[in-house]
Amino acid sequence: MSLTSIQPTFIPTTAPEPPSLQRLISALHMQKHIEGGWFAETDRAPDTVPAQWVHTPTPTNDLVPQRPGFDPNIRNSSTSIFYLLTPATPQGGFHRNKGRTIHTLHRGRGRYVIIHDDEDDVVGGEGERGERGKRIETFVVGQDVEKGEKLQWVVEGWKYKASFLLPDEEGGRGE
């Protein structure tokens, strides 16, 4: 797959979310996510571990409200969230999580893109053989496992990742 074929299917809309999604967002107590979409934290382990990185303020993480008692030198051993992309918020922009993240699809379809910036790989199609660059992994998350769609995937910490909606079926709408 060439990089030019990795393109979002949906254009964000200013229309309100469909009523079924509004009910889901409300029922799960979801909030807008800074990278796009909606989220709700469902679990935060009470035990903490030392942070494995130096906290460096950036324009992006300065925008994220910190919970009371936040200490950049420690982190909870694990957390879990629900994450939702919708026709009004169809893309999760490129970002990195500091820790390993396990994703599980509940419904819908999307394209997931991971940039392995800590690895080198040969990139490029015909006419570009041998060019060195960062490995880019992309796959579809969805219910059709027989066609290679993934229901669950793991992203190691510090990998750049992004996602966007795809139609549930070819020629259909992703809702």
GIBEL-V632802 format. One record per residue. N is the residue number from 1. RES is the residue in one small letter. SS is DSSP state (~ for helix, > for strand, _ for the rest). PSI is psi in degrees with one decimal (* if undefined). Layout:
n: [N	N]
res: [RES	RES]
ss: [SS	SS]
psi: [PSI	PSI]
This chain:
n: [1	2	3	4	5	6	7	8	9	10	11	12	13	14	15	16	17	18	19	20	21	22	23	24	25	26	27	28	29	30	31	32	33	34	35	36	37	38	39	40	41	42	43	44	45	46	47	48	49	50	51	52	53	54	55	56	57	58	59	60	61	62	63	64	65	66	67	68	69	70	71	72	73	74	75	76	77	78	79	80	81	82	83	84	85	86	87	88	89	90	91	92	93	94	95	96	97	98	99	100	101	102	103	104	105	106	107	108	109	110	111	112	113	114	115	116	117	118	119	120	121	122	123	124	125	126	127	128	129	130	131	132	133	134	135	136	137	138	139	140	141	142	143	144	145	146	147	148	149	150	151	152	153	154	155	156	157	158	159	160	161	162	163	164	165	166	167	168	169	170	171	172	173	174	175]
res: [m	s	l	t	s	i	q	p	t	f	i	p	t	t	a	p	e	p	p	s	l	q	r	l	i	s	a	l	h	m	q	k	h	i	e	g	g	w	f	a	e	t	d	r	a	p	d	t	v	p	a	q	w	v	h	t	p	t	p	t	n	d	l	v	p	q	r	p	g	f	d	p	n	i	r	n	s	s	t	s	i	f	y	l	l	t	p	a	t	p	q	g	g	f	h	r	n	k	g	r	t	i	h	t	l	h	r	g	r	g	r	y	v	i	i	h	d	d	e	d	d	v	v	g	g	e	g	e	r	g	e	r	g	k	r	i	e	t	f	v	v	g	q	d	v	e	k	g	e	k	l	q	w	v	v	e	g	w	k	y	k	a	s	f	l	l	p	d	e	e	g	g	r	g	e]
ss: [_	_	~	~	~	_	_	_	_	_	_	_	_	_	_	_	_	_	~	~	~	~	~	~	~	~	~	_	_	_	>	>	_	_	_	_	_	>	>	>	>	>	>	>	_	_	_	>	>	>	_	_	_	_	_	_	_	_	_	_	_	_	_	_	_	_	_	_	_	_	_	_	_	>	>	>	_	_	>	>	>	>	>	>	_	_	_	_	_	_	>	>	>	>	>	>	_	_	_	_	>	>	>	>	_	_	_	_	_	>	>	>	>	>	>	>	>	>	>	>	>	>	>	_	_	_	_	_	_	_	>	>	>	>	>	>	>	>	>	>	>	_	_	_	~	~	~	_	_	>	_	>	>	>	>	_	_	_	_	>	>	>	>	>	>	_	_	_	_	_	_	_	_	_	_]
psi: [131.0	158.5	-30.1	-18.5	-2.8	88.5	137.2	146.8	-33.4	143.4	128.2	144.0	154.3	-3.7	150.5	158.5	147.5	150.6	-37.3	-38.4	-36.3	-41.6	-42.0	-46.7	-42.9	-46.4	-34.2	1.3	46.2	153.4	157.9	137.7	140.4	-29.9	-2.5	152.9	-160.6	154.0	160.3	127.1	131.3	-18.5	144.3	115.2	139.5	-23.8	152.4	159.4	156.3	140.9	141.0	13.7	164.3	128.4	119.4	112.2	138.6	165.9	-33.0	-52.5	-16.9	-22.0	-18.2	120.2	132.8	142.9	156.3	139.0	10.2	130.9	115.4	-9.0	-9.8	161.7	156.9	149.4	-25.6	156.9	160.7	144.5	158.2	143.7	135.6	126.8	145.0	169.1	-29.8	-23.9	71.1	0.9	135.5	111.1	161.7	132.5	171.6	140.6	142.5	-31.3	166.5	137.5	130.3	124.7	139.8	124.8	134.3	-41.1	166.2	-172.5	144.8	166.7	132.7	137.8	130.1	129.8	117.5	76.6	-4.9	6.6	151.0	147.9	161.6	130.6	167.1	154.9	-150.3	137.5	-4.2	21.4	139.2	-6.0	132.8	144.3	-169.1	141.3	131.5	125.3	135.4	144.2	163.8	133.9	128.2	-177.5	-13.2	74.5	-25.8	-24.8	10.1	3.0	147.8	138.9	-24.6	144.3	156.0	135.5	118.9	157.7	152.2	9.2	136.8	135.0	153.4	163.2	156.5	154.1	148.8	158.5	146.5	-34.1	154.3	126.6	-0.4	-173.6	141.2	113.7	*]
